[in-house]
Amino acid sequence: MTDEKIPSEAGTRASLSGELADLLIDLSAAFQKHSMYPAGHPALGPALRKVVVRLSSLLSLRGDLVIAVARDQLIIEGVATDREHPLLRGLAERMYRHELGLVTITAGVSEQEIAEILALLAQEPERTGRPLGQEPGEVLNSRPHVHLHPLGFKRLQLREHGGSSAAETAPCSHLWIMLADAALSGEGTDSPSSLDPGVVAQAIDRKAGDKAYDEVVSGYLLAVMREVSHTDRVDSSDLSDRVSDLIARLEPGTLGRLLRSMAGNPSQRKDLLLKASESLSSEAVVELLEASTDRQTKDVSDSMMRVLTKLARHAESGDPASRQESASAVREHVRRMVSEWQLENPNAEDYDEALQRMAVGAPIVRLDTEASSAFNPERVAQMCLEMDVPGESLQRALHELIMADSVGTIISLLDEAPADTGVVGEMWTALAKPETVQRLAAHDPPNFESIDRLLSVMGVDAAEPLLEALAGSLSRSIRWKFIERLQAIGLELGPLLVERLDDPRWYVVRNMLTLLGALPATPPGFSPEPFTRHEHKMVRLEALKLSMRIPELRDSAVDAALTEENDRVVALGLAEAEKSCPPAAAPAVRQIARDPMRDPSLRASAVRSLTRLGTPEDLEILLDIGAVKRRFLLWRELPGGGAHVLAALQGLREHWPDDSRAMSVLSSAGKLSDPDIRRALSETPEPA
């Protein structure tokens, strides 16, 4: 769970630097003039020259500029523009309607290139019938210094309607959707699961080395954290959990890569860390700090990093008072260090030594000095391999190497040994034992490289120590790494998971159910049904997921999910009901579709389920939701306010095209100029 937030010192939204703000305003003003005047008009030249002069000044220092697009905001360097500014909002909305995700501008851009782009944007996409985002790459990238990117617009606009409720205006969930869509760009997935932090993290891990991609993702990440750090909205806690989970699941190298994309702007990286310290979990804060630290110059000493890591883990365990105390200590230390980040290593040498003692403590095993000098276990093991000689000396050498946490050394020796060496088998037998895995898993951090090698040899025999380590780990990112390795074991893991379902700790039960859900089949005799009534919502969520895979439990699981208070569980039930709605669940689906207080994305999912049911009662509901009323005038101003309306219009067009009342509703909607409504009335529905 995310630690309680500490209010920002500034308490205000981040703002763009003067140069960037002036550039965007000048660019927006030039766009407005291109929308008003024909080509060649004398008012266009001065506006264009002003933009190019500002761009030349900025790009001479930075090389390129990436501008991301939200529905009514532009995002640059992680800062979202003011949605109340008419010029900036106008440019953002036009680019959004053209189905553009971002624009990259590089040094050397000419006045002619900017003029061509603004002339294209000035065209109303509704009049041309073809938004720029649907043009081929040779059109979008025909100018050498200005490139336009659609960035998965279709997926974004569908999800975006499912953001915050229609009575709310904060863009928290909107920015998460933009971050997820940017991360998944080009992967062709429209599944609701693509908003899951784990899916987003895997996509970011896969796309190494793309500078523009890294800049966009890090920019959205910073924008999300700035939004969470200054708002007290209810949905900010969920968003903070999502971002903390995302950071926990990213590989350390990926985090470093994203932070290095800010290398040209140290203040941006500093701001990211400061905002993280205000809003994210302690563990996520420390992981970001470690990823941003230069190991050569030691911005933060290794010892201090270990102390902070221990404090962060205490912040996730123990009683509430100790958790809060540990979390506050982590945040305060990180905030102070980042605010004063100037020295190569700000710690005095004697202080570093004290930290080292605090972080490490006494070693677990002390080998006798004289014995160690007389018996070199690595050399003995190497000689036994070279001479292919087993025996007590080899066993002693292996034991001492294992106790000295040198399993990696043994594996290296085995990798270098000739394939026909007979003693290799004896060494693997001595090494590949549960107690060795247990020892490796107890490291801080665990030695996953060696664990992976042993797991490939041991299979299910390595499961028990890994399950023990999973249950005892206080680190979310480390728990996910254990889960990933346990999932690789396969069906043999099932009975071991079932045995641990009586653990009193809810998160252990949740993890066991998660692992059971990853198996290709449930173990014989096991039923997840009792856990659908567990007191903790995350346990119920995993149990319901499992139940929906079992034919005899599916219908009751869908019905149970729809009556949950947690929207995440309700969304799971609705997604399953869209495939086939159980008769007993139909009343709950209808209630959700009618409820104006429900999140529009949930209502949209309910509407799609009712479309498939196709009863007269369901037709009445869709007619009421899709009818053109004054709410359409309000809908355009509310982020995500109309997903259920679009779903109703699509349902009426698809299933009741000949109904006179449906035809009337569709005809009225067709007179509106809104691009999303027009798309809903013209697109071929995707198969269920």
N, C-alpha and C positions, 0 to 999 in steps of 0.2 A: 504494500500500500504506500502511496506517496506520503512523505512526511508533510506535516502542517506547514503551510507557506509562511515565510517571514515577509512583511510588506517591503516593497521597494523603497529605497531611500528617496528616490526622486518622486515616486508615486505618479508619474506621468508617462504618457506614451512616448516611445522613441520617435524622433523626427529625422528627416533626411538632412544631410549636410547642405549648406547653402548652395554650393555649386550644382549638386544633383537636383535639388528642389527647383532652382532657377531653370535648369535644362528641361525638366519635365514640364514646367509651366510654359516655357517658350515653345516646346514641341507641341503641346496641347493647343496653344494659341495658333501656331502655324497650321495645325490640322483643321482648326475651326475655320481659318481663312480659306483653306483649300475646299472646305465644304460649302462655303458661301460664294466664292468667286470662280470664274472659269479660268482655264490655263492661260497664262500670259498676262493676267491682270497685274497692274503695277503694285498692288498691295501684297502680292505673294513674295516677290524678290527680297525685300528687307526682312520679312519673317524667316525665310529660309536661311539667309546669311547669318542671322542671329543664332539660329540653331546650330549651324555648322561651326561657327566660331566657338560656341560653348563646347561642342563635341570635340573639336580639335584640341582645346585646352585640357579637357578631361582625359582624352585618349592618349595624349602625349605622355601622361604619367602612368596610365594603367593598361594600355594596349587594347582592351576591349570592354564592352559594357553589355550586361544582360538585364533586360527588362521583362519581368514575368507579368502575366495578365490574370487577374481575378474578374469576377462578374462586374464589379464597379470600382475596382481599385487596381493600381499598378504596384508591383512589388520590386524593389531594387535594393540590393544589399541587405535583405531581410527586413526592410521597413515598408509597410503598406501605406500608400498615399491616403490622404483624407477623403473619405467617400462623400463629404459634404462640399468639397471644392468643385464648382461646376465644370471648369475646364478639364481638370484631371479625371473627373468622373466621366465626362463626355468621351474622352479618348479611350478610357478603359472599356466603357460599354460598347463602343464601336468595334474595338479589337476583339472583344468577347463575342459580339454578334458575327464577326467574321471568322469565328472559331479558331482564333489564334491563341497559343499558349504562352509564347515568349518571342522576343526579338533580340537578336545579338547584333551589335554594331562594333566594328573594329576600326583601328587607326587607319587613316587615309580615306575615310568616307567623304564623298563629294556632295555638293549642293544638288546635283542632278539626281543622285541616288535617293536622297531624302525627299526630293520633289516627287519622284516616281512612287515611293512608298506612300506618301501622304495622299497622292492622287488616287491610288488604289483603295486606301482606307476611306476616302471621302465618298466612295460609291456605296450606296445603300445595298447591303446584301439581299434584302427582301425584293429589291427591284431587279437586280441582276439575276437572282435565283441561284447564285453560286457563291457562297462565302469563300474568302481567300484560303481558309484552312482546308478546303476541299480541292484546291488546285494541286497539280503535280509538283514534285520537287524542283523541276527545272524552272518553274514560274516563281516559286517562293525563294529560290536561291540564285536567281539570275544576276543579282547585283553582287559584286565581289566583296563589298564591305557591310552589307545589310542583309541578314538572313531572317526569314520568318519561319516559325515552327508551329505546326498545329497542336502538337503535344497531347494526343489522345482526347480531343475535345468531346467526342460523343460520349465516352465513358464519364467524363467529368460532368457534363451538363446533366446527365441522368442522375448521378449521385448527388450533385449539388442540391437538387430539389429536395433531397432527404436530409438536409442539414438541420439547423435549429428550428424550433417550432415557429409557427407563423406569428406568434405574439412576441417574439424576441428579435433583436437586431444585432446582437454581438456576433462577430465573425469567427469565433473560435473553431467550431466544427467545420466551417467553410474553409479555413486555412488548412486544417488537417486533410480535408479532401483534396485540396490543391497539392499539398505535399505528397500525398499518396499517389495522386495521378502523375505528378512529375517523376516520382520514383519508378512507377510502372510503365512509363511511356514506351510505346512500341511493343509491349508484351501481349497486347490483344486480349486482355481479360476484362470482362464486365461483371464478374462474380462479386457479390457483396463481401466475400471474404478478402477481397483485395484491399479493403480498408483496415485489415488486421495488421497490427504492428509487426508481427512475425513475417507476414508476406511482404510487407514494405521493406523490412530489413534485408530479407533474402534478395530482393530486387536490387537494392543499393549495393550489397556485397558483390553481386554479379557484374556490375557495370563499372569496373575499375578503369581509370585512365582517361575518361572523357572529361575534359576541363569544363566545358560549358554545362554538362550534366551535374558535375560536382558543385559548381557555383549556384545553379538553380536550386538544387536540393538543400544546400547549406543555407541559402537565402530564405527558403520557405521555413526551414527548421528554426532559424533565428526569428522570423516573423511570428511563428507559432509561440515561441517562448516569450517574446515580448508581449504578445497578447495575453498569455496566461498570467504573466508576472504582475500585470497591473489591474486585472479585472477580478472582481469578487463574484462573478456569475457562477451559478451552480455547475454549468457544464465545463467550467475551467478545471475542476478536479478530475473529471474523467479524461479530459484532454491531457492534463499533466501526467496521469497514469499511462496514457497511450505513448507519450513521448518518452517517458522514463523506460517503458517496456521496449520501445524501439531502440533506444541507446543500449539497453542491456543485451539485446539480441544482435546488434551489429558487431562484426569482427573488429578487434582493436585497430587493425591496419586500415579498415574502412573509416573508422572515426578519425584517425590521423589524416587520411586522405581528404575528408571533407573539411577538416580544420585547415589543412594546408592550402585549400582553395581560397582561403581568406588571407593568405600570406601577404598579398599586396596591400592589405588594409588591417594592420594590427589592432586598431581600435574596434573593428568589427568582431574579431575573434575575442577580444577582451569583453566586449558587450555580451557576446554569446555566453561566456562563462559566468559573468555576473548575473545575467537573467536566469541561467540554469540554477545558480545557487539560491535564487529566490523562489523558484517554482517547481523544480524537479525533485525526485527522491534523492536522498543523500548518496546512495550508491551510484546513481546516474551522474550526479555532480562530480564525484571522484573519478569515474571512468572518463568523463569529458576532460577533466583536469589532466589526468595521466596521458590521454591521447594528445593533448596540446603541448605537453612538456617536451622540451628538447633534451634528449638524454645526454648529448655531448656537453652542452653548456649548463645542464642541471638547473633549469629554471626552478624546479622543486626537487629537493634531494630525495634519493631513494628511500631513506629512512622516514622522512616526513610523509611520503606517499604511503608507506606501509601503515603508519599510525592513522592516517586519514581513512585508509581502507578498513582498518579494524573498527574505527568509530562508526563508519557508515554501516557496517554489518550489525553493530550493536543497535543502530537506529531502526533496524527491521525486526528486532527481537526484544524480549524482556517486557517489563511493565510499561504502561504509557509514559510515566514520568521519566524513566531512564531512556526510552526511545526519543522523547522530545529533547532531553538534555544532550544526547549524542548527536541528534540531527542539528540542533542549534550550534553545537561546537564545530561540526563539519562546515556548515554554511558560513559561520563567522570566520573560520580559518581560511577557507577558499576565497571569500570576499576580500579579506585583508591582503592575502597573497597576490591575488590578481590585480587589485587596485594599486599595489605598490610594486608591480612586476618590472623591475629595472635591473637588479643585480643578477649576475650569472648564477650565483647560489647565495641567497640572502642569509643562510645559516652560518654562524661561526663554526669553526672546526670542532671545538669541544661540544657545541650543541648538537652537531651532527652525530658525534660519538654517543651522546646520551640518547638521541632518538634511535640510533641503531640498537642500543641495548633494550629500549622500550619495545621496539618493533619485533625484534628477533627473540629476545630472552635466551634462556639457556638451551643449548642444543639437546635434542632428545637422546642422542647416543654419543658417548665420548670413547673413542678408541684409545687404548693405551699407547702412549707415544713410543716407548721402546719397542713394543710388539709391532707397531705399525712400521717402524723403520726396519725391523728385521723381516717382516712379511709384507710384500707389496702385492695386494690382491689382484690388481689389474694386470700386473706383469705375470703373475702366476696363471691367471685365467688365459692370458694370451699365449703363454708357453704351452699350456695343456691343449689349446686349440691347434697350435702349430705342430705339436708332436702327436696329436690325436690320442692323448693319454687321459683317461678318467681317473677318479679316485678321490681320497679324502682331501687332498690339497685343493683340488678343483672345487669341491663342495664348500670348503672353508672360504676360499676366495670369493665364490659367488655369494655366500652368506654375508661376508663383510662388505662387499660392494652394495648389496641390497640394503643393509642396515645403514650404510653411509649415503643412502639416497643416490646411488650411482647406477640405477637400472639402465639409464640411457647408454652408459659405457658398455654394459654387457651386450645390449642390443647392437651397438656399433661393432663390437668384436664379432658377434654372430653374423652380421651382414657382410663383414669382410672375409669370413672364413670360407674355404673351398666347400662346394656343395656336397662333396663325398666324405667330408670329415665326420667320423662316427660319433665323436663326443658332442656334436652340435645338438643332437636329440636329447642327450642327458642334460645339457645346459638349459634347453628350453623347458624341460620337465621341472627342473629346479626353480626356474624363473616364473613360469606361467602358473601361479597359484593364487587363490583368492586373497591370501594375506599380502601378497605383493601388490595386487590391485588396490587393496584397502590402504596400504601405505602411500601409494601414488596419489590416491584420491584425497588423502588427508593433507597433502601439501597445500600451501597457501601462496599462489594458486595451485590447483591440482596439475599434475604433470600429464596433460592430455595426450601429448605426443607419444609417451611411453604406454599410456593406457590404451591408446588405439592399436598399438602393435600387439599388446597382450590380448586385447579383445578379439583381434583377427585370428589368434591361435586358440583361445579358450572358449569363445562363444558364450553359451549360457552359463558356463562355470564362473564367468566374471560378473554375473548379474547381481548376486547378493551384496558384495561390497559396494557396487555402484548404486544399488538401491538404498543402502545405508547412508552413503555419502549424499545422495539426493535428498533424503529425509532430513539430514542434519545441516545442509548448507544454508547459510543466511543470505547468500548472494543470488539474486534473480538471474543474472547472466550465467553464472556457473551452474545453477539448477537446469537451465535450458540446455547447456552443453552436456550435462549428464543425461537428460531426457533424449537428446538426439542420438547419443551412443546406445542407450538402452533400446530405442526403437529399431536399431539395426539388427538386434538379436533375432527378432521375429517371433513366430508362434510359440516357441519353447518358453518364452518369457511369461506367457499368460498365467499359468498356475502360481508363479511367484508373486505376481501382481495381486491376484485374488486373495492370497494369504495376508496381504498387508492392508486390506480394506477396512479392518477393524481398528486401525490406528486412530487414537482420539484427536490427532491434529488434522484439522480440515484440509490444510494445504497438502498434506501427504496423501489423503484420500483423493483429492482433486488430481494430483499428479499421477496416481495409479490409474484413475479413470481415463486421464489423457493418454497414457501409454496403452491402455486397453483399446481405446478408440483408434490407435494407430495400427493395431494388429489387423491382418486380413480377415480374421474370424474371431469371435468371442470364444473363450475357453468353455468346454463342456460343463453344463450345470450352473454356469454363472448367469445371473440376471442383474442388470443395472437398476431395475425398477425400484427397489427399496431406497436407493440413493436419490431418486427424484424428489423425495420428501425431506432431504437433509436440511439442517438449519441454515447452512451457508449457501448463498446464491451461486458461487462458482462451482461448488460440488454439484448442485442441481443442474447447472448448465451442461457440464460434461456428462452427467448421467442421462440427461434428456437427449443429448447428441447420440449417445450409444443406443438408447432405447429406440430412437427413430430408425436405426439400421436393422432392428429386429422386427420382422413383419407382425408378429402377434402383439408387440408392444407399441408399434408406431402410432396408431390412432390415439391411444390414451396419452402418449407422450406429447403429441401435437396439441391436444386439448389442454393438458397441464401447462404447457409452455405459454399458451395464449392467456392464461389467467395469472401469470406471474406479474409482479410489480416492476421488475427490472426490464428495461427496454431491450437489452441485449438478448435476454432469454425469449422475450416476446418475438423479436425479429427472427430468431431461430425457428420458432413455431410457424410464423407466417411464411418463411421461405419454404418450409416443408409443405404447408397448406397450398402454396402456389402450384406445387407439383400434383397434389391430389388432396383435396380437403375432406377430412372425415365428416360424415353427417353431424356427429355430435359437436364438432368444433365450429360448424357454420354460424350459430348464433354469436359466438365470441368474435368471429371474423367480421360479421356485420356490425357489431357494436364498435369495433375498432375503426372500421371504415367511416362510420357516422360521427365519431367523436371528434369535435373540433379542437379539443385540447391535446390530442395525440400528435406525436411527431409526424410531419407529412410523409416521411419515407415509410413509416409503418402503415399509415393510411393507404399509401399507394400500393404497398404489397397486399394489403387486405382487399383493395379494389380489384387487383389482378386475380386474386383467388375467387372473388365473386363473379368475375367475368367468366371464369371457367365453369362455375356452378350453373350460371345461366338461367336461374329461376325468375319468375315475374317479380318477386320481392327484390331480387338483386338488380333487376333492370330499374326499378324505382329508385334504388339507392344511387346507381350510376347517373341517372337522369338528374337527380337533385345535386350531386356533386359537380357534374359537368355543365349545369345550366349557367348561362352568362348572367352574372349579377354584378353588383358594384364591387364585389370582392376582387374582380379581375383588375380593377384600377389599383387596388392596394397590393395585389400579389406581386406586381413587378418591383415593388419597393421592399419586399420582404425576402431575405435570403432563404431559398429553399421552400418558399411558401406554396408552391403549386404542383408538387409531384403527384399528389392524389388527383388533382384536376386533370393533368395530362393523362394519367392512367385511366381515368374515367372516359375521357374522350377517345382514347385508343380502344378501350373495351367496347364502347358503343359503335364505333366504326367497324370493328372486327366482327362482333357477334350479333349486332342488331341493326345492320345497314338498311333494312327495309321497314323498320318500325317508324311510324310517322313522327312520334315524339322525339325519338333519337335523331331522326333526320333534321328536325327543327333545331335541336340543341347543337348539332354539328354544323348546321348552316350558320347559326349565330356566331359560333366560335370561329368559323372560317372567315368572318368579316374582320376579325381583329388582326392587327399587324404584328403581334408578338411572334418572334421567330420560333420559340419553343412550341407554341400552340400549333403553328403551321407545320412544324416537323411532326408533331403528334398526329396530325390529320393526314399526313402524306406518306410517312414511312411505313414500310411493310413490317408488321409485328414480328418480333423474333419468336421462334418456336419455343414452347414451354420446356 
